[in-house]
């Protein structure tokens, strides 16, 4: 025997705008000022792009250095 579940009632997602509706609260925008140097301001503006690039460059340099050292050890050349 198959039992059907009750159909879920659609929820209201539209805000109520009647006479007794809650008044809209103003949005507060907080702004903070900072005195930064030119380099500090550049870093603040470009941090999202610069950080991953710097990390990628360090990883690439480390891998290249390890490969060079591995070749030096394998070939028997010691400084």
Backbone as a chain_set.jsonl record, in Angstrom:
{"seq": "XXXXXXXXXXXXXXXXXXXXXXXXXXXXXXXXXXXXXXXXXXXXXXXXXXXXXXXXXXXXXXXXXXXXXXXXXXXXXXX", "coords": {"N": [[0.844, -1.177, 0.0], [0.544, 2.22, -0.821], [1.461, 5.227, 0.675], [0.745, 8.607, 0.571], [2.646, 11.501, 1.159], [1.954, 14.566, 2.878], [1.505, 17.495, 0.924], [4.035, 19.924, 0.734], [3.7, 23.211, 1.937], [4.05, 26.198, 0.113], [6.509, 28.549, 0.962], [6.311, 31.954, 1.96], [8.137, 34.462, 0.424], [8.121, 37.11, -0.052], [8.397, 40.399, 1.13], [6.297, 41.758, 3.723], [4.174, 44.534, 3.231], [2.177, 45.978, 4.4], [-0.014, 48.255, 6.285], [0.606, 47.935, 8.976], [3.173, 46.999, 8.904], [6.629, 46.361, 9.733], [8.854, 49.086, 10.109], [11.35, 50.026, 7.757], [14.706, 49.587, 8.545], [17.459, 51.835, 8.624], [20.441, 51.321, 6.674], [23.693, 50.876, 7.933], [26.769, 52.177, 7.131], [30.038, 51.622, 7.694], [33.01, 53.367, 7.689], [36.468, 53.364, 7.615], [39.388, 55.237, 7.998], [42.782, 55.199, 6.95], [46.145, 56.049, 7.335], [48.417, 55.432, 5.059], [51.605, 54.408, 3.733], [52.959, 54.849, 0.377], [53.749, 52.341, -0.611], [52.499, 50.67, 1.231], [49.8, 51.29, 0.716], [49.612, 50.408, -1.932], [50.003, 47.655, -1.535], [47.751, 47.097, 0.037], [45.711, 47.561, -1.829], [46.295, 45.7, -3.877], [46.547, 43.198, -2.764], [45.007, 40.797, -2.981], [45.628, 39.777, -5.498], [48.415, 39.848, -5.59], [49.44, 38.25, -3.465], [48.929, 35.379, -4.039], [50.496, 35.225, -6.376], [53.08, 35.783, -5.443], [53.469, 33.628, -3.676], [53.311, 31.494, -5.501], [55.565, 32.067, -7.068], [57.631, 31.693, -5.197], [57.343, 28.953, -4.653], [57.895, 27.891, -7.197], [60.578, 28.749, -7.524], [61.755, 27.291, -5.429], [61.354, 24.644, -6.301], [62.832, 24.65, -8.688], [65.389, 25.14, -7.635], [65.745, 22.813, -6.087], [65.758, 20.873, -8.13], [68.077, 21.63, -9.548], [70.007, 21.168, -7.542], [69.672, 18.4, -7.251], [70.538, 17.498, -9.751], [73.205, 18.331, -9.587], [74.162, 16.675, -7.473], [73.684, 14.144, -8.548], [75.37, 14.146, -10.758], [77.804, 14.261, -9.566], [79.247, 16.549, -9.035], [80.699, 18.622, -6.782], [80.721, 21.533, -4.854]], "CA": [[0.0, 0.0, 0.0], [1.343, 3.441, -0.992], [0.95, 6.347, 1.453], [1.249, 9.884, 0.054], [2.964, 12.507, 2.168], [1.269, 15.835, 2.662], [2.234, 18.402, 0.057], [4.624, 21.029, 1.492], [3.144, 24.506, 1.595], [5.078, 27.122, -0.371], [6.8, 29.608, 1.922], [6.236, 33.308, 1.431], [9.435, 35.117, 0.45], [7.917, 38.511, -0.368], [8.226, 41.138, 2.395], [4.976, 42.334, 3.968], [4.235, 45.987, 3.122], [0.91, 46.527, 4.856], [0.02, 49.437, 7.149], [1.242, 47.609, 10.256], [4.461, 46.355, 8.65], [7.76, 46.963, 10.436], [9.52, 50.114, 9.31], [12.671, 49.621, 7.268], [15.808, 50.178, 9.293], [18.499, 52.333, 7.714], [21.675, 50.554, 6.669], [24.822, 51.619, 8.471], [28.015, 51.917, 6.422], [31.162, 52.081, 8.507], [34.196, 53.643, 6.884], [37.628, 53.687, 8.444], [40.474, 55.832, 7.22], [44.11, 54.794, 7.391], [47.254, 56.768, 6.725], [49.371, 54.416, 4.624], [52.645, 54.828, 2.799], [52.613, 54.462, -0.997], [53.911, 50.888, -0.728], [51.433, 50.065, 2.033], [48.528, 51.452, 0.0], [49.652, 49.51, -3.073], [49.811, 46.296, -1.009], [46.356, 46.998, 0.459], [44.875, 47.512, -3.025], [46.622, 44.587, -4.77], [46.868, 42.013, -1.952], [44.319, 39.596, -3.449], [46.313, 39.257, -6.677], [49.854, 39.744, -5.363], [49.795, 37.16, -2.547], [49.079, 34.094, -4.729], [51.622, 35.28, -7.315], [54.324, 35.681, -4.673], [53.567, 32.246, -3.184], [53.626, 30.645, -6.655], [56.96, 32.323, -7.454], [58.504, 31.047, -4.2], [57.271, 27.501, -4.877], [58.623, 27.586, -8.445], [62.009, 28.893, -7.245], [62.181, 26.17, -4.59], [61.4, 23.434, -7.133], [63.983, 24.794, -9.594], [66.606, 24.976, -6.823], [65.869, 21.385, -5.749], [66.14, 20.139, -9.344], [69.488, 21.943, -9.802], [70.806, 20.441, -6.548], [69.598, 16.976, -7.575], [71.417, 17.275, -10.909], [74.581, 18.45, -9.1], [74.488, 15.488, -6.7], [73.688, 12.972, -9.448], [76.523, 14.181, -11.652], [79.007, 14.142, -8.761], [79.961, 17.828, -8.954], [80.532, 19.233, -5.471], [81.372, 22.847, -4.829]], "C": [[0.889, 1.241, 0.0], [0.695, 4.576, -0.223], [1.575, 7.627, 0.934], [1.522, 10.835, 1.208], [2.202, 13.786, 1.853], [2.137, 16.747, 1.815], [2.741, 19.582, 0.88], [4.061, 22.354, 0.998], [4.28, 25.437, 1.176], [5.257, 28.243, 0.638], [6.778, 30.962, 1.239], [7.611, 33.953, 1.534], [9.339, 36.606, 0.109], [7.706, 39.284, 0.94], [6.831, 41.752, 2.504], [5.075, 43.848, 3.972], [2.935, 46.657, 3.563], [1.105, 47.703, 5.801], [0.731, 49.16, 8.465], [2.569, 46.867, 10.065], [5.563, 47.085, 9.407], [8.432, 47.983, 9.524], [10.922, 49.646, 8.934], [13.748, 50.349, 8.053], [16.869, 50.682, 8.321], [19.752, 51.458, 7.803], [22.821, 51.448, 7.126], [26.071, 51.205, 7.702], [29.152, 52.496, 7.242], [32.39, 52.219, 7.616], [35.327, 53.991, 7.834], [38.738, 54.206, 7.539], [41.805, 55.376, 7.803], [45.149, 55.599, 6.628], [48.314, 55.743, 6.346], [50.437, 55.046, 3.737], [52.229, 54.386, 1.398], [52.706, 52.948, -1.184], [52.804, 50.176, 0.041], [50.083, 50.167, 1.358], [48.467, 50.539, -1.215], [49.373, 48.081, -2.612], [48.346, 46.087, -0.612], [45.433, 46.841, -0.749], [45.072, 46.238, -3.841], [46.878, 43.275, -4.034], [46.25, 40.733, -2.499], [45.026, 38.963, -4.647], [47.778, 38.966, -6.367], [50.225, 38.548, -4.492], [49.926, 35.81, -3.261], [50.25, 34.084, -5.717], [52.949, 35.134, -6.588], [54.526, 34.255, -4.174], [53.938, 31.306, -4.331], [55.074, 30.828, -7.081], [57.923, 31.645, -6.489], [58.513, 29.539, -4.402], [58.054, 27.114, -6.125], [60.129, 27.696, -8.231], [62.533, 27.737, -6.411], [62.299, 24.891, -5.42], [62.593, 23.494, -8.074], [65.279, 24.569, -8.825], [66.81, 23.507, -6.462], [66.284, 20.56, -6.958], [67.613, 20.38, -9.663], [70.385, 21.189, -8.829], [70.803, 18.938, -6.831], [70.503, 16.639, -8.749], [72.87, 17.347, -10.475], [75.017, 17.196, -8.337], [74.583, 14.259, -7.6], [74.913, 12.962, -10.352], [77.838, 14.121, -10.898], [79.812, 15.423, -8.688], [79.655, 18.45, -7.594], [81.304, 20.536, -5.438], [82.487, 22.894, -3.818]], "O": [[1.874, 1.303, 0.737], [-0.482, 4.872, -0.427], [2.799, 7.733, 0.86], [0.712, 10.954, 2.127], [1.852, 14.049, 0.702], [3.358, 16.772, 1.967], [1.979, 20.18, 1.64], [3.959, 22.589, -0.206], [5.339, 25.462, 1.804], [4.28, 28.822, 1.115], [7.179, 31.096, 0.083], [8.194, 33.989, 2.617], [10.359, 37.285, -0.006], [6.908, 38.859, 1.776], [6.26, 42.205, 1.513], [5.951, 44.407, 4.632], [2.634, 47.774, 3.144], [2.234, 48.103, 6.088], [1.386, 50.045, 9.014], [3.031, 46.18, 10.977], [5.45, 48.278, 9.688], [8.559, 47.767, 8.319], [11.588, 48.956, 9.706], [13.708, 51.57, 8.206], [17.149, 50.035, 7.312], [20.08, 50.927, 8.864], [22.904, 52.619, 6.755], [26.395, 50.02, 7.629], [29.224, 53.705, 7.459], [32.754, 51.297, 6.886], [35.166, 54.807, 8.741], [38.983, 53.673, 6.457], [41.93, 55.19, 9.014], [45.034, 55.8, 5.419], [49.031, 55.241, 7.212], [50.211, 56.065, 3.084], [51.264, 53.638, 1.241], [51.852, 52.343, -1.832], [52.238, 49.195, -0.441], [49.293, 49.225, 1.417], [47.422, 49.959, -1.512], [48.586, 47.373, -3.239], [47.768, 45.035, -0.885], [44.475, 46.07, -0.697], [44.118, 45.74, -4.438], [47.381, 42.327, -4.637], [46.897, 39.686, -2.486], [45.023, 37.741, -4.791], [48.324, 37.961, -6.823], [51.232, 37.891, -4.757], [50.951, 35.147, -3.102], [50.917, 33.063, -5.881], [53.845, 34.437, -7.064], [55.637, 33.728, -4.24], [54.78, 30.423, -4.162], [55.747, 29.855, -7.42], [58.929, 31.079, -6.918], [59.569, 28.91, -4.332], [58.79, 26.127, -6.119], [60.883, 26.841, -8.697], [63.637, 27.249, -6.654], [63.255, 24.135, -5.25], [63.294, 22.497, -8.245], [66.174, 23.879, -9.313], [67.934, 23.008, -6.526], [67.086, 19.635, -6.823], [68.328, 19.441, -10.012], [71.406, 20.631, -9.23], [71.829, 18.277, -6.667], [71.165, 15.601, -8.743], [73.691, 16.543, -10.918], [76.13, 16.708, -8.538], [75.472, 13.427, -7.424], [75.437, 11.897, -10.679], [78.89, 13.949, -11.513], [80.981, 15.377, -8.303], [78.505, 18.765, -7.289], [82.423, 20.617, -5.946], [83.141, 23.926, -3.666]]}, "num_chains": 1, "name": "protein.A"}
